[in-house]
Amino acid sequence: MGNANTLFVLSHPVAVAVIGLACLLLWRSDAQYPKTLLCFGVGYVCYSMGAVSQIMAPSGNNVLHAGLAGLFYSVAAFCVSRGIVMLAGASFRYVVPVIVMVAFAVYGLYFLVVQNDPVMRLIGFNTAMVLLFTYAAVRARVLASGSLTEKLTYYAFVAFIISAVPRTWINVQRELHGTAFDPTTHWFATNVCVYAFSLIFGLMLLITVMHKRVTAERELSETDALTGLNNRRGFAQQAEKLLARATSFAVLVLDLDYFKRINDAYGHMMGDQVLEQVAQVIEDSLPRGALSARLGGEEFVVLLANSSFEAAEQLAYRIGGRIEAFRFGNSRHELKCTVSTGFGYFLCDTPVKTAVRMVDVLLYRAKRNGRNQVVGRDFSREPNREEPADREDTLWRSWPEDAGVTE
């Protein structure tokens, strides 16, 4: 092979190695997808080493180089298969891959040591690779319905599986009959095909992983770390989407009564546990499509799109009743809690931030009136009013007066 051809062919494994090293570097810095990046990084580096071993093999009987290339290619196929399955969030069951790898190892050793036949080795390896990659594609099929980068990554993977069939046939025909492409044309076509896949798939993979990472960090920034509910930022983002096509909405703001007593009596760890349990009670009480968040401290908010004043009232009582009936804490300390709730019904020309502020006023009226109460108001009849006034049509309700915390 001439120097120009050698440099062209070597540029392929070098580019693949660069992508593999990039995956490994990201693996060292990424806390969420370490195994996925590790699998792809090792797979790409092993593929690169296998290609170099094959390209630089001397002419004639080169059993050692063929064996090394087969080993590196096998590890690469296994790692890439496992990586794409992990990228899809699916489980990688080892039974099928191990059977395929063991069968190919026996087959390959026979046609390497006993009967040195490169054509049969090629057929065996490509068959094993197609089986292994097909298994991975089936396990990772959820990527086909994911984001654009996930779809491109998945279909690039599938395209490479399909391309293995004609590439194998062309190679076999050339070796057996000399009727297919001439060596230079075949070598060029094969390398361009593998080259294009390696680069496109590798780049799509890196973009997909980084997209997942950015998405995860955005979700983390919009989620309350303690309760798993939305935080203020997440609530604002989700509320805008939820109300995009709505005509009206209801807001409930809930605040635990005498929560400071729990922290003072049992410590902040117990207080955190109670907040987690309250968040779960609220989530379990919500109708489908409702949005909940922790505003801070012991205050929570619920948003109902295209709801009604009556539905908001019923939900306020349902949540309050379940919290009052629930036994919080743990086996050592069983605590009873109550909640004060303010709620309001609005037309969508009222900003959500304004609505929450108006309902917050109603919440603190419930607090001042003795806690363990619901205070509601239909603001849809007065959408331009920014502060709820004390009027007779404001709804005042209360549960039995046993608020507080008891052990």
C-alpha positions as CSV (number, residue, x, y, z in Angstrom):
1,M,0.0,0.0,0.0
2,G,1.4,3.4,-1.0
3,N,2.2,6.1,1.5
4,A,-0.8,8.2,0.4
5,N,-3.2,5.3,0.8
6,T,-1.6,4.4,4.2
7,L,-2.0,7.9,5.5
8,F,-5.6,8.0,4.3
9,V,-6.5,4.7,5.9
10,L,-4.7,5.5,9.2
11,S,-6.6,8.8,9.4
12,H,-9.7,6.7,10.1
13,P,-8.5,4.9,13.3
14,V,-6.9,8.1,14.4
15,A,-10.2,10.0,14.1
16,V,-12.0,7.2,15.9
17,A,-9.4,7.2,18.7
18,V,-9.9,11.0,19.2
19,I,-13.6,10.5,19.6
20,G,-13.0,7.6,22.0
21,L,-10.6,9.7,24.1
22,A,-13.2,12.5,24.1
23,C,-15.7,10.0,25.6
24,L,-13.2,8.9,28.2
25,L,-12.4,12.5,29.2
26,L,-16.1,13.2,29.5
27,W,-16.5,10.0,31.6
28,R,-13.9,11.4,34.0
29,S,-16.0,14.6,34.5
30,D,-19.6,13.4,34.1
31,A,-21.4,12.2,37.2
32,Q,-24.6,11.1,35.5
33,Y,-23.5,8.9,32.5
34,P,-20.1,7.5,33.6
35,K,-20.7,3.9,32.4
36,T,-22.2,4.9,29.1
37,L,-19.3,7.1,28.2
38,L,-16.8,4.6,29.5
39,C,-18.3,1.9,27.3
40,F,-18.2,4.0,24.2
41,G,-14.8,5.4,24.9
42,V,-13.3,1.9,25.4
43,G,-15.2,0.6,22.3
44,Y,-13.9,3.4,20.1
45,V,-10.3,3.1,21.3
46,C,-10.3,-0.7,20.9
47,Y,-11.8,-0.4,17.4
48,S,-9.0,2.1,16.6
49,M,-6.3,-0.3,17.9
50,G,-7.8,-3.2,15.9
51,A,-7.8,-1.2,12.7
52,V,-4.2,-0.1,13.2
53,S,-3.2,-3.7,13.9
54,Q,-4.9,-4.8,10.7
55,I,-3.6,-2.0,8.6
56,M,0.0,-2.3,9.7
57,A,0.1,-6.1,9.5
58,P,2.9,-7.4,7.2
59,S,2.0,-9.3,4.1
60,G,1.9,-13.1,4.2
61,N,1.0,-15.2,7.2
62,N,0.1,-12.7,9.9
63,V,-1.7,-14.8,12.5
64,L,-0.6,-12.5,15.4
65,H,-2.0,-9.4,13.8
66,A,-5.2,-11.1,12.8
67,G,-5.7,-12.4,16.3
68,L,-5.1,-9.0,17.9
69,A,-7.4,-7.3,15.4
70,G,-10.1,-9.8,16.1
71,L,-9.7,-9.4,19.8
72,F,-9.8,-5.6,19.7
73,Y,-12.8,-5.6,17.3
74,S,-14.7,-8.0,19.5
75,V,-14.2,-5.9,22.6
76,A,-15.2,-2.8,20.6
77,A,-18.4,-4.4,19.4
78,F,-19.3,-5.6,22.9
79,C,-18.6,-2.2,24.5
80,V,-20.5,-0.2,21.8
81,S,-23.5,-2.6,22.1
82,R,-23.6,-2.2,25.9
83,G,-23.1,1.6,25.6
84,I,-26.0,2.2,23.3
85,V,-28.3,0.1,25.4
86,M,-27.3,2.0,28.5
87,L,-27.7,5.3,26.7
88,A,-31.4,4.3,26.1
89,G,-31.8,3.6,29.8
90,A,-32.5,-0.1,29.2
91,S,-31.0,-3.1,30.9
92,F,-28.2,-5.0,29.2
93,R,-28.8,-8.7,29.6
94,Y,-25.5,-10.6,29.1
95,V,-26.9,-14.0,28.1
96,V,-27.2,-13.2,24.3
97,P,-24.0,-11.2,24.0
98,V,-21.9,-13.8,25.9
99,I,-23.3,-16.6,23.7
100,V,-22.5,-14.7,20.5
101,M,-19.0,-13.7,21.7
102,V,-18.1,-17.2,22.9
103,A,-19.3,-18.8,19.6
104,F,-17.3,-16.3,17.6
105,A,-14.2,-16.8,19.7
106,V,-14.3,-20.6,19.0
107,Y,-15.1,-20.1,15.4
108,G,-12.4,-17.4,14.9
109,L,-9.7,-19.4,16.7
110,Y,-10.4,-22.4,14.5
111,F,-10.1,-20.4,11.2
112,L,-7.0,-18.7,12.6
113,V,-5.0,-21.5,14.1
114,V,-6.3,-24.7,12.6
115,Q,-7.2,-23.4,9.2
116,N,-6.0,-19.9,8.5
117,D,-8.8,-18.6,6.3
118,P,-9.3,-14.8,6.4
119,V,-12.6,-15.0,4.4
120,M,-14.2,-17.3,6.9
121,R,-12.9,-15.2,9.8
122,L,-14.5,-12.1,8.1
123,I,-17.8,-13.8,7.6
124,G,-17.8,-15.0,11.2
125,F,-16.9,-11.7,12.7
126,N,-19.4,-9.7,10.7
127,T,-22.1,-12.2,11.5
128,A,-21.3,-12.0,15.2
129,M,-21.2,-8.2,15.0
130,V,-24.5,-8.0,13.2
131,L,-26.1,-10.3,15.8
132,L,-24.7,-8.3,18.7
133,F,-25.6,-4.9,17.3
134,T,-29.1,-6.1,16.3
135,Y,-29.6,-7.3,19.9
136,A,-28.5,-3.9,21.1
137,A,-30.7,-2.0,18.6
138,V,-33.7,-3.9,19.8
139,R,-32.9,-3.2,23.5
140,A,-32.3,0.5,22.7
141,R,-35.3,1.1,20.4
142,V,-36.7,3.6,22.8
143,L,-34.1,6.0,21.3
144,A,-36.0,6.0,18.1
145,S,-38.8,8.0,19.8
146,G,-36.5,10.3,21.7
147,S,-35.0,13.7,20.9
148,L,-33.6,14.5,17.4
149,T,-30.0,13.6,18.4
150,E,-31.2,10.4,20.0
151,K,-33.0,9.5,16.8
152,L,-30.0,10.3,14.6
153,T,-27.7,8.3,16.9
154,Y,-30.0,5.3,16.8
155,Y,-30.6,5.3,13.0
156,A,-26.9,5.8,12.3
157,F,-26.4,2.7,14.4
158,V,-29.1,0.8,12.5
159,A,-27.7,2.0,9.1
160,F,-24.3,0.6,10.1
161,I,-25.8,-2.8,10.9
162,I,-27.5,-2.9,7.6
163,S,-24.3,-1.8,5.7
164,A,-22.4,-4.8,7.1
165,V,-24.3,-7.2,4.8
166,P,-23.3,-5.7,1.4
167,R,-19.8,-4.9,2.7
168,T,-19.3,-8.5,3.7
169,W,-20.6,-9.8,0.4
170,I,-18.3,-7.5,-1.6
171,N,-15.3,-8.5,0.4
172,V,-16.1,-12.2,0.1
173,Q,-16.6,-11.9,-3.7
174,R,-13.4,-10.1,-4.1
175,E,-11.4,-12.7,-2.1
176,L,-13.0,-15.7,-3.8
177,H,-13.6,-14.7,-7.4
178,G,-11.9,-11.4,-7.9
179,T,-15.2,-10.2,-9.6
180,A,-16.2,-7.4,-7.2
181,F,-14.3,-4.1,-6.7
182,D,-10.6,-4.1,-7.3
183,P,-8.5,-4.0,-4.1
184,T,-8.0,-0.2,-4.2
185,T,-11.6,0.7,-4.9
186,H,-12.9,-1.9,-2.4
187,W,-10.5,-0.7,0.3
188,F,-11.5,2.9,-0.3
189,A,-15.2,2.2,-0.3
190,T,-15.1,0.1,2.8
191,N,-13.1,2.6,4.7
192,V,-15.2,5.6,3.7
193,C,-18.3,3.7,4.8
194,V,-16.8,2.8,8.2
195,Y,-15.1,6.2,8.5
196,A,-18.4,8.0,7.9
197,F,-20.3,5.9,10.4
198,S,-17.6,6.1,13.1
199,L,-17.5,9.9,12.8
200,I,-21.2,10.6,12.5
201,F,-22.2,8.1,15.2
202,G,-19.5,9.3,17.5
203,L,-20.4,13.0,17.1
204,M,-24.1,12.2,17.5
205,L,-23.3,10.2,20.6
206,L,-21.3,13.0,22.1
207,I,-24.1,15.5,21.3
208,T,-26.7,13.2,22.7
209,V,-24.9,12.7,25.9
210,M,-24.2,16.4,26.3
211,H,-27.9,17.1,25.5
212,K,-28.9,14.7,28.2
213,R,-26.5,16.2,30.6
214,V,-27.8,19.8,30.0
215,T,-31.4,18.6,30.3
216,A,-30.6,16.8,33.6
217,E,-28.9,19.9,35.0
218,R,-31.9,22.1,33.9
219,E,-34.3,19.7,35.6
220,L,-32.1,19.6,38.7
221,S,-32.2,23.4,38.8
222,E,-36.0,23.4,38.6
223,T,-36.5,20.7,41.2
224,D,-36.6,21.0,45.0
225,A,-33.8,18.7,46.3
226,L,-35.6,17.7,49.4
227,T,-39.1,16.8,48.2
228,G,-38.6,16.2,44.5
229,L,-41.4,18.7,43.7
230,N,-40.8,21.7,41.4
231,N,-39.1,24.6,43.1
232,R,-40.1,28.3,42.3
233,R,-38.2,28.3,39.1
234,G,-39.6,25.0,37.9
235,F,-43.1,26.0,38.9
236,A,-42.8,29.2,36.9
237,Q,-41.5,27.3,33.8
238,Q,-44.1,24.6,34.0
239,A,-47.0,26.9,34.8
240,E,-46.3,28.9,31.6
241,K,-46.5,25.7,29.5
242,L,-49.6,24.4,31.4
243,L,-51.5,27.6,30.9
244,A,-50.5,28.2,27.3
245,R,-53.9,27.1,26.0
246,A,-56.0,27.4,29.2
247,T,-58.8,30.0,29.8
248,S,-58.8,29.8,33.5
249,F,-56.9,28.4,36.4
250,A,-57.0,27.9,40.2
251,V,-54.1,28.3,42.6
252,L,-53.8,26.7,46.1
253,V,-51.1,27.8,48.5
254,L,-50.7,25.5,51.6
255,D,-48.6,26.1,54.7
256,L,-48.0,23.6,57.5
257,D,-49.3,24.8,60.9
258,Y,-46.8,25.2,63.7
259,F,-44.0,23.6,61.7
260,K,-41.3,25.3,63.7
261,R,-42.4,23.3,66.8
262,I,-41.4,20.1,64.9
263,N,-37.9,21.5,64.2
264,D,-37.5,22.8,67.8
265,A,-38.7,19.6,69.4
266,Y,-37.3,16.9,67.1
267,G,-34.6,18.5,65.1
268,H,-34.3,19.5,61.4
269,M,-33.9,15.9,60.2
270,M,-37.3,15.1,61.5
271,G,-38.6,18.3,60.0
272,D,-37.2,17.4,56.6
273,Q,-38.8,14.0,56.8
274,V,-42.2,15.5,57.5
275,L,-41.8,17.9,54.5
276,E,-41.0,14.9,52.3
277,Q,-44.1,13.1,53.5
278,V,-46.3,16.1,53.1
279,A,-45.1,16.5,49.5
280,Q,-46.0,12.9,48.9
281,V,-49.5,13.3,50.4
282,I,-50.0,16.4,48.1
283,E,-48.8,14.6,45.0
284,D,-51.1,11.6,45.8
285,S,-54.1,13.9,46.2
286,L,-53.7,15.8,42.9
287,P,-55.9,15.2,39.8
288,R,-54.2,14.4,36.5
289,G,-52.5,17.4,34.9
290,A,-52.1,19.4,38.1
291,L,-48.8,21.1,38.9
292,S,-47.3,21.2,42.4
293,A,-44.2,22.9,43.9
294,R,-42.5,23.7,47.1
295,L,-42.2,27.5,47.4
296,G,-39.9,27.4,50.3
297,G,-39.8,26.3,53.9
298,E,-43.1,24.6,54.7
299,E,-45.1,26.4,52.0
300,F,-46.4,24.5,48.9
301,V,-48.4,25.6,45.9
302,V,-50.7,23.8,43.5
303,L,-51.9,24.9,40.1
304,L,-55.0,23.6,38.3
305,A,-55.5,24.6,34.6
306,N,-59.1,24.9,33.2
307,S,-60.4,24.1,36.6
308,S,-63.3,25.7,38.6
309,F,-63.7,27.4,41.9
310,E,-65.6,24.3,43.2
311,A,-62.9,21.9,42.0
312,A,-60.2,23.9,43.8
313,E,-62.2,24.0,47.0
314,Q,-62.7,20.2,46.9
315,L,-59.0,19.7,46.3
316,A,-58.1,22.0,49.2
317,Y,-60.3,20.0,51.6
318,R,-59.0,16.7,50.2
319,I,-55.4,17.6,50.8
320,G,-56.1,19.1,54.2
321,G,-58.1,16.1,55.3
322,R,-55.4,13.7,54.2
323,I,-52.6,15.6,55.9
324,E,-54.6,15.8,59.1
325,A,-55.3,12.0,59.0
326,F,-51.7,11.1,58.1
327,R,-49.3,10.1,60.8
328,F,-45.9,11.8,60.1
329,G,-42.5,11.0,61.4
330,N,-41.2,7.5,62.1
331,S,-41.7,4.6,64.4
332,R,-40.1,6.4,67.3
333,H,-42.0,9.7,66.9
334,E,-45.5,9.7,65.4
335,L,-46.6,13.3,64.6
336,K,-49.8,14.9,63.7
337,C,-49.9,17.9,61.4
338,T,-52.5,20.2,60.0
339,V,-52.3,22.7,57.1
340,S,-53.8,26.1,56.4
341,T,-54.8,26.7,52.8
342,G,-55.6,29.7,50.6
343,F,-57.0,29.2,47.1
344,G,-58.3,31.4,44.3
345,Y,-59.9,31.0,40.9
346,F,-58.6,33.3,38.1
347,L,-59.0,34.0,34.4
348,C,-55.8,33.6,32.4
349,D,-55.3,37.3,32.0
350,T,-54.0,37.3,35.5
351,P,-50.3,36.5,35.7
352,V,-49.5,33.4,37.8
353,K,-47.1,35.3,40.0
354,T,-49.8,37.8,40.8
355,A,-52.3,35.0,41.5
356,V,-49.9,33.3,43.9
357,R,-49.4,36.6,45.7
358,M,-53.1,37.2,46.0
359,V,-53.8,33.7,47.3
360,D,-50.9,34.0,49.7
361,V,-52.9,36.8,51.4
362,L,-55.8,34.5,51.8
363,L,-53.5,31.8,53.3
364,Y,-52.3,34.2,56.0
365,R,-55.9,35.2,56.7
366,A,-56.5,31.5,57.5
367,K,-53.4,31.6,59.7
368,R,-54.7,34.6,61.6
369,N,-58.1,33.1,62.0
370,G,-56.8,30.1,63.9
371,R,-55.0,27.9,61.4
372,N,-56.2,24.5,60.1
373,Q,-58.6,26.3,57.7
374,V,-59.3,26.9,54.1
375,V,-59.9,30.4,52.7
376,G,-60.9,30.8,49.1
377,R,-62.0,33.5,46.7
378,D,-63.3,33.6,43.1
379,F,-61.2,36.3,41.5
380,S,-62.5,35.6,38.0
381,R,-65.3,38.2,38.7
382,E,-62.7,40.8,39.6
383,P,-59.6,40.0,37.5
384,N,-58.0,43.5,37.8
385,R,-58.0,43.5,41.6
386,E,-54.5,42.9,42.9
387,E,-55.2,42.5,46.6
388,P,-58.2,40.6,48.0
389,A,-60.3,42.7,50.2
390,D,-62.3,41.5,53.2
391,R,-65.7,40.9,51.8
392,E,-68.6,38.7,52.7
393,D,-68.3,36.5,49.6
394,T,-64.8,35.3,50.6
395,L,-65.1,31.7,51.6
396,W,-64.1,30.8,55.1
397,R,-64.1,27.2,56.4
398,S,-62.3,25.4,59.1
399,W,-61.8,21.9,60.4
400,P,-62.2,20.9,64.1
401,E,-59.9,23.0,66.3
402,D,-57.1,20.5,67.2
403,A,-54.3,22.1,65.1
404,G,-50.7,21.7,66.1
405,V,-48.3,18.9,66.7
406,T,-48.8,16.0,69.1
407,E,-46.6,13.0,69.7
